[in-house]
């Protein structure tokens, strides 16, 4: 089944390109060229959406509803060392930072007030792909994880106490320096299993959308965020996952009806060096340059979550797990393929893997050792890393018991998405997969 898209409608009307209030006037209406030659969009903040293109991309403004839908918009992503890899480079064992990993690969936590399942803090241990957004006027830039497993946007606040070292080591939002800031002050707390991010809500221009509510984190757990290369999280999940009924950023964009399609797609390049680009999130469409063949779609199996039904997990020709089917979340904020601890343990024994003291599972670095792994290819499930001056192969599987009602649940992270260009379709509540180039 192929992907479908509609032709971009031409922008309505023409204008001189000059702002009625003159150059440099802000805040107020802005005129930016768009669409057919000589046409433009009249943006009236805070009613319309504007965003920038992230790292190395030219800025771009969305039009009002009368101006038609715009072309898909690209957000560049960079691949950086994960928290786990940063700790390993420092000679620090992950189990020293997360004592609970010494005894069990399972996790449980009380859910937030709206009944959604908390995101485990350890989920971000292996996150590698980050993009840039800007907040405020003038812009303050932040590196964020675009996370389909959550639905809120938060970044560290300038008001975060120096006692929280994780705040000091990251970019912090200073509302006093933004002329588009609108005070809110409502407190929030996001549970992450081993800790909480706490703060208050603010409203400002976010250059991915305009005037959504964002969270200013004033309490940020030192571990693991002090070691993180990203500043915050931008949730791409459904509104049902958001705390306190806050409208997610992507839903703000959808409400303006400016995207060519009500979708976003994720391409994770597997062949780039640390700090390099080549990965993208595209809002409103897909890019044929990133995939071959057609998209194959699976309907969302749980309303309000990027979750699908999985038929089974096999090693070689033998179906070992999920013989009667199971649920899997497609999570851009995770790196590994995660499953219940019991089945993962059996899987590791089947391929001859050994658990490392620092967390994770390794196998000997030889071509023969990865040959029994299942399709799409053996290399798909291996992360080659350097540790203490030696090359090791880390298996891209991790055991984690997610309790009911959210679990049991498998999680398909970047190790899976890197091999399948993934399209998240909000209009039709489905996820499309195509073979990535």
Legacy VTK file of the C-alpha trace (Angstrom):
# vtk DataFile Version 3.0
C-alpha trace
ASCII
DATASET POLYDATA
POINTS 437 float
0.000 0.000 0.000
1.523 3.321 -1.005
1.512 6.582 0.871
-1.038 9.155 -0.169
-0.662 12.910 -0.210
-2.596 15.821 -1.557
-1.270 18.555 -3.784
-0.402 21.788 -1.988
-3.029 24.429 -2.655
-1.787 27.774 -3.972
-1.758 30.607 -1.468
-4.685 32.956 -1.875
-4.180 36.627 -2.584
-1.134 38.773 -3.258
0.548 41.505 -1.268
3.425 43.925 -1.420
5.571 42.077 1.106
5.885 45.118 3.351
4.649 45.016 6.906
1.871 47.549 7.545
3.683 48.454 10.753
7.068 48.783 9.114
10.228 46.750 9.311
11.275 45.556 12.708
7.960 46.245 14.416
7.188 43.559 16.938
4.947 42.200 18.201
2.268 42.599 15.568
1.242 41.324 12.145
4.057 39.937 9.991
4.186 39.532 6.222
6.304 36.742 4.803
6.493 35.511 1.195
4.981 32.099 0.578
3.434 29.999 -2.137
3.137 31.459 -5.634
5.442 34.275 -6.677
4.412 37.533 -5.044
1.900 35.946 -2.668
2.309 36.026 1.099
0.756 35.161 4.417
-0.570 37.590 6.979
0.293 36.238 10.414
-1.545 37.644 13.391
0.012 36.372 16.614
-0.998 34.591 18.671
-3.693 33.169 16.417
-1.499 31.669 13.686
1.368 29.287 13.712
4.988 29.985 12.897
8.040 27.804 13.200
11.663 27.569 12.143
13.398 24.692 10.462
15.782 23.626 13.207
19.494 23.119 12.672
20.782 24.544 9.422
17.351 25.155 7.889
15.810 28.373 6.688
12.914 29.787 8.679
9.385 29.321 7.420
6.000 30.717 8.425
2.689 28.922 8.174
-0.288 30.665 6.587
-3.747 31.362 7.885
-6.530 28.986 6.907
-7.532 31.188 3.949
-4.039 30.955 2.505
-4.115 27.216 1.919
-1.920 24.427 3.221
1.854 24.670 3.114
4.429 22.169 1.971
5.840 19.659 4.479
8.263 21.248 6.910
11.590 19.720 7.910
13.220 19.659 11.334
16.854 18.563 11.197
18.061 16.097 13.825
21.570 15.392 15.039
22.888 12.162 16.470
24.833 12.600 19.700
26.269 10.200 22.308
23.590 8.924 24.670
23.652 9.297 28.450
24.791 5.690 28.770
27.664 6.248 26.333
28.661 9.479 28.086
28.805 7.632 31.402
30.879 4.856 29.848
33.325 7.404 28.440
33.698 8.781 31.973
34.279 5.298 33.388
31.039 5.478 35.414
28.834 2.411 35.659
25.178 2.994 34.869
24.260 0.855 37.887
25.982 3.422 40.126
23.684 6.130 38.815
20.587 3.909 38.708
20.821 1.484 41.658
17.569 -0.184 40.653
19.289 -1.562 37.551
21.549 -3.713 39.729
18.678 -5.893 40.820
15.986 -5.807 38.191
15.247 -4.663 34.682
11.656 -3.991 35.683
10.117 -0.673 36.508
6.922 0.603 38.020
5.616 3.958 39.096
2.433 5.651 40.085
0.791 7.397 37.159
-0.001 11.115 37.043
-3.417 12.475 37.913
-4.830 12.106 34.403
-4.254 8.348 34.507
-1.566 8.158 31.836
1.384 5.841 32.350
4.592 7.583 33.429
7.616 7.604 31.178
10.481 5.871 32.927
13.465 8.156 33.409
15.739 5.358 32.214
13.992 5.456 28.820
16.211 8.412 27.924
19.468 6.613 28.831
20.115 5.649 25.223
18.410 8.486 23.343
20.712 9.743 20.601
18.691 11.929 18.224
17.969 15.558 19.099
16.654 18.579 17.229
16.691 22.302 17.924
13.731 24.511 18.685
13.620 28.123 19.795
11.420 29.760 22.405
10.668 33.422 22.945
11.376 36.705 21.166
14.262 37.083 20.600
14.777 33.360 20.190
16.367 31.181 22.873
17.476 27.845 21.433
17.202 24.397 22.996
18.082 20.853 21.995
15.087 18.581 22.559
14.110 14.965 22.106
11.088 14.619 19.810
9.326 11.899 21.780
6.239 10.004 20.572
6.058 8.346 23.994
4.985 11.583 25.727
2.968 14.685 24.865
4.356 17.669 26.786
7.030 20.238 25.973
9.391 21.181 28.791
12.802 22.835 29.038
14.882 23.926 32.054
13.949 27.278 33.533
16.287 30.127 34.424
14.519 30.026 37.792
15.743 26.506 38.450
17.701 26.458 41.700
21.521 26.115 41.496
21.033 23.180 43.857
19.832 21.211 40.847
23.076 20.734 38.957
21.300 19.265 35.920
19.639 22.635 35.300
22.892 24.575 35.460
24.583 22.333 32.877
21.907 22.990 30.224
20.377 25.872 28.323
17.669 27.522 30.425
14.639 29.524 29.358
14.599 33.096 30.702
11.105 34.571 30.397
12.339 38.036 31.410
14.262 38.267 28.127
11.263 37.446 25.920
8.843 40.188 24.867
6.274 37.565 23.781
6.172 35.766 27.153
2.753 35.417 28.823
2.707 34.359 32.455
0.704 31.324 33.527
2.335 29.983 36.660
0.284 26.794 37.043
2.446 24.122 38.628
3.113 20.776 36.960
4.965 17.567 37.719
5.843 14.792 35.293
6.584 11.424 36.872
9.492 9.483 35.400
9.516 6.453 37.673
12.859 7.212 39.351
12.224 10.937 39.712
10.081 13.853 38.657
10.456 16.966 36.569
8.620 19.777 38.334
7.976 23.375 37.439
5.318 25.770 36.187
3.580 26.533 32.916
4.468 29.464 30.692
3.199 30.647 27.324
5.493 31.953 24.617
6.343 31.710 20.938
7.891 28.332 20.146
9.542 28.116 16.771
7.908 24.853 15.873
4.509 26.357 16.655
3.258 29.625 18.030
1.984 30.249 21.555
1.547 26.757 22.939
1.885 26.251 26.645
5.271 24.974 27.690
6.660 23.742 30.959
9.464 25.599 32.735
11.256 22.933 34.758
12.502 24.287 38.079
13.258 20.872 39.597
15.312 18.593 37.371
16.720 15.308 38.745
20.515 15.355 38.633
20.595 11.802 37.309
20.497 11.214 34.471
19.914 14.705 33.037
23.234 16.139 34.175
24.866 13.816 31.624
22.315 14.413 28.838
23.283 16.180 25.626
19.693 17.439 25.248
17.972 20.190 27.230
14.350 19.071 27.231
11.616 16.981 25.660
9.012 17.844 23.027
6.269 15.235 23.193
4.705 14.162 19.889
2.122 11.891 21.497
-1.655 12.172 21.578
-3.412 14.735 23.824
-4.565 11.906 26.103
-0.924 11.484 27.150
-0.467 15.132 28.163
-0.519 16.146 31.805
-3.236 18.497 33.072
-4.985 18.657 29.704
-2.278 20.784 28.074
-2.563 20.869 24.286
0.544 19.267 22.715
2.638 21.254 20.245
1.714 19.110 17.249
-1.988 19.439 18.062
-1.574 23.230 18.086
-0.186 22.946 14.578
-2.984 20.625 13.467
-5.628 23.036 14.781
-4.421 25.656 12.282
-5.046 23.321 9.320
-1.869 24.455 7.594
-0.063 21.171 7.043
-0.321 19.390 3.732
-1.218 16.188 5.587
-2.039 15.618 9.259
1.045 13.472 9.675
4.678 13.621 10.681
7.432 11.263 9.581
10.726 10.277 11.174
13.969 9.328 9.448
16.920 8.251 11.595
20.152 8.000 9.629
22.221 5.065 10.844
25.442 5.997 9.098
26.402 9.365 10.582
29.150 10.328 12.997
28.425 11.939 16.352
27.217 15.506 15.923
26.411 15.047 12.239
23.040 15.631 10.632
21.212 13.520 8.073
18.190 12.638 10.231
14.891 14.497 10.045
11.362 14.847 11.304
9.025 16.116 8.605
5.787 17.786 9.646
2.978 17.377 7.133
4.389 14.704 4.850
7.173 12.325 3.863
10.259 12.383 1.635
10.622 9.621 -1.002
14.399 10.092 -0.846
14.337 8.398 2.565
12.613 5.132 1.630
12.051 2.507 -1.028
8.863 0.681 -1.970
5.482 1.446 -0.433
4.296 2.264 3.048
2.592 -0.546 4.930
0.127 0.656 7.545
-0.922 -0.654 10.920
-3.850 0.869 12.765
-3.277 2.299 16.220
-4.377 -0.484 18.576
-4.943 1.663 21.671
-6.836 4.902 21.328
-4.681 7.915 22.114
-1.295 6.174 21.913
1.212 5.438 19.159
0.752 1.754 19.858
0.225 -1.144 17.460
-0.436 -4.896 17.586
2.537 -7.180 16.999
2.116 -10.744 15.748
5.220 -12.228 17.321
8.965 -12.253 17.922
11.094 -14.932 16.303
14.725 -15.985 16.381
15.643 -17.535 13.079
12.620 -19.532 11.918
11.267 -20.154 15.421
8.530 -18.005 16.925
9.567 -17.599 20.565
7.362 -14.854 21.991
4.015 -13.139 21.449
2.635 -16.225 19.757
-0.880 -14.987 20.519
0.009 -11.391 19.679
1.109 -8.512 21.886
1.249 -4.729 21.968
4.163 -2.541 20.898
4.689 1.224 21.221
6.611 2.988 18.455
8.742 5.370 20.509
11.070 7.949 18.943
12.348 8.846 22.413
13.823 5.384 22.985
16.845 3.823 21.315
16.476 0.120 22.042
13.867 -2.497 21.269
12.452 -3.161 24.712
10.369 -6.100 25.858
9.311 -7.878 29.052
12.345 -8.947 31.074
11.599 -12.695 30.909
11.344 -13.023 27.120
14.320 -10.703 26.598
16.427 -12.863 28.910
15.525 -15.958 26.862
16.299 -14.070 23.656
19.731 -13.040 24.934
20.618 -16.640 25.789
19.460 -17.762 22.346
21.970 -15.466 20.622
24.790 -15.957 23.126
24.728 -12.475 24.644
26.059 -11.533 28.083
24.824 -8.805 30.416
27.309 -6.019 31.095
27.902 -4.573 34.554
27.245 -1.085 33.160
23.827 -2.113 31.903
22.993 -3.367 28.441
23.874 -6.660 26.795
26.890 -7.423 24.624
28.044 -10.179 22.308
31.539 -10.942 20.940
32.532 -8.707 18.051
32.674 -11.252 15.232
30.605 -11.506 12.025
29.604 -15.084 12.834
28.137 -14.160 16.215
25.378 -11.966 14.765
24.303 -14.308 11.983
21.445 -15.999 13.915
19.608 -12.706 14.464
16.254 -12.195 12.736
15.316 -10.049 9.766
15.572 -7.343 8.469
19.254 -8.081 9.038
21.521 -9.184 11.839
23.251 -5.803 11.963
19.895 -4.149 12.637
20.017 -5.297 16.221
23.643 -4.493 17.004
25.075 -1.182 18.239
28.821 -1.009 17.863
30.419 1.047 20.639
33.811 1.771 22.127
34.333 1.122 25.823
37.567 1.446 27.750
39.507 1.531 24.490
37.955 -1.662 23.104
35.215 -2.218 20.543
32.141 -4.043 21.783
28.850 -4.993 20.212
25.821 -3.996 22.275
22.611 -5.839 21.480
19.820 -3.356 20.785
17.385 -5.188 23.080
16.544 -4.285 26.647
14.318 -5.943 29.238
11.723 -3.832 31.026
8.530 -4.948 32.741
5.847 -2.302 32.301
2.982 -3.025 34.697
-0.725 -2.867 33.815
-2.677 -0.993 32.620
0.031 0.298 30.253
1.830 -3.060 30.032
2.918 -5.652 29.258
4.361 -3.716 26.337
7.154 -3.938 23.801
8.814 -0.674 22.725
10.214 -0.166 19.228
12.836 2.568 19.493
15.444 4.065 17.165
17.084 0.690 16.543
13.870 -0.305 14.774
12.906 3.092 13.313
16.368 3.442 11.784
15.523 0.593 9.419
11.938 1.614 8.694
11.030 5.145 7.671
8.064 5.762 9.946
4.968 7.839 9.250
2.685 8.806 12.138
-0.767 9.490 10.688
-3.054 11.380 13.066
-5.936 11.791 10.629
-6.307 8.036 10.118
-4.876 6.902 13.473
-2.298 4.616 11.939
1.454 4.174 11.590
3.103 3.525 8.240
6.418 1.742 7.716
8.581 1.757 4.596
12.060 0.329 4.130
14.548 3.103 4.906
17.355 3.884 2.502
LINES 1 438
437 0 1 2 3 4 5 6 7 8 9 10 11 12 13 14 15 16 17 18 19 20 21 22 23 24 25 26 27 28 29 30 31 32 33 34 35 36 37 38 39 40 41 42 43 44 45 46 47 48 49 50 51 52 53 54 55 56 57 58 59 60 61 62 63 64 65 66 67 68 69 70 71 72 73 74 75 76 77 78 79 80 81 82 83 84 85 86 87 88 89 90 91 92 93 94 95 96 97 98 99 100 101 102 103 104 105 106 107 108 109 110 111 112 113 114 115 116 117 118 119 120 121 122 123 124 125 126 127 128 129 130 131 132 133 134 135 136 137 138 139 140 141 142 143 144 145 146 147 148 149 150 151 152 153 154 155 156 157 158 159 160 161 162 163 164 165 166 167 168 169 170 171 172 173 174 175 176 177 178 179 180 181 182 183 184 185 186 187 188 189 190 191 192 193 194 195 196 197 198 199 200 201 202 203 204 205 206 207 208 209 210 211 212 213 214 215 216 217 218 219 220 221 222 223 224 225 226 227 228 229 230 231 232 233 234 235 236 237 238 239 240 241 242 243 244 245 246 247 248 249 250 251 252 253 254 255 256 257 258 259 260 261 262 263 264 265 266 267 268 269 270 271 272 273 274 275 276 277 278 279 280 281 282 283 284 285 286 287 288 289 290 291 292 293 294 295 296 297 298 299 300 301 302 303 304 305 306 307 308 309 310 311 312 313 314 315 316 317 318 319 320 321 322 323 324 325 326 327 328 329 330 331 332 333 334 335 336 337 338 339 340 341 342 343 344 345 346 347 348 349 350 351 352 353 354 355 356 357 358 359 360 361 362 363 364 365 366 367 368 369 370 371 372 373 374 375 376 377 378 379 380 381 382 383 384 385 386 387 388 389 390 391 392 393 394 395 396 397 398 399 400 401 402 403 404 405 406 407 408 409 410 411 412 413 414 415 416 417 418 419 420 421 422 423 424 425 426 427 428 429 430 431 432 433 434 435 436
